Amino acid sequence: MKNIPFKGVIAYPVTPFDQNENIDLPLFKKQVERLVTSGSHAIAPLGSTGVMPYLNDTEKEAITEATMQQVAGRVPTLVGVSNLTTERTIYHAQFAEKAGATAVMIIPMSYWKLSDQEIIKHYDSVASKISIPIMVYNNPATSGVDMSPNLLKRLLEIPNVTMVKESSGDVQRMHYLRRELGEDVAFYNGSNPLALAAFSAGANGWCTAAPNLIPELNIALYNAIQENDLQKARELFYQQMDLLKFIVAKGLPRSIKAGLDLLGIGGGHFKSPLNALNENEVEELKNILKTLNYNIEE
């Protein structure tokens, strides 16, 4: 496969803030280091988990640079660079490339509903200004734009658009992508509850925030798939199902930060208007982690 630098578990760190809503870079680096040393195959800052739409340009640049410094080339990096305008998306993509990112990820953010042709022109414009690969990110729940399989196929005709992250929650789309595009194009699962089904459909990797909390289980699942041990993979997936459903249902930034606090690592504060989980939700998460035999800070 050409220009496809990722496989396995691609981990998404949160963006922690202090009480004054300034980014806590030392805590962020601590979290990134834990993701790397626990075996994640790649690090992807500035995704939904990293509350990228809530950050200003200076904050995005600080997170990008801190990621490159901490990862230090040990694993590939995938930086989210999406913006409402093409001009700012190009700016952040170029910044990420100069900082040393392996690739960038772009979701078509919009206020007005974009046409297919507008989306194609958007990606083509960004692609023409950078030389590193681009991952197309389809997540209608957050972007309000649902890119059809046919549109994804057209986007992959752009030379350095080489990967698709599919988060619609429709596993049939993944089967379609594999059937229509063959082995030369990589697609990645971004829907946590579909982790096992997506691998069975041929996903090259799993884009997930879960390694912040349960890295051993996430990586073990991927390894079982690589070993063609479906029974083991199924057992591992069932173990983590409750946690995967919880973090999606309660919101990735909220649930991951709460989990990091429970594990004694520290998740940091939020940037308004986001708020922490309530006491009942934290208790539910605590019980899930205890069931998985994780030590909880009391």
PyMOL commands that set and color helices and strands:
alter all, ss='L'
color gray80, all
select helices_A, chain A and resi 25-37+52-54+57-71+86-99+116-127+140-143+149-155+171-184+192-200+210-212+215-226+230-250+252-262+279-291
alter helices_A, ss='H'
color red, helices_A
select strands_A, chain A and resi 8-11+42-43+78-80+103-106+134-138+161-166+186-189+205-208
alter strands_A, ss='S'
color yellow, strands_A
deselect
rebuild
show_as cartoon
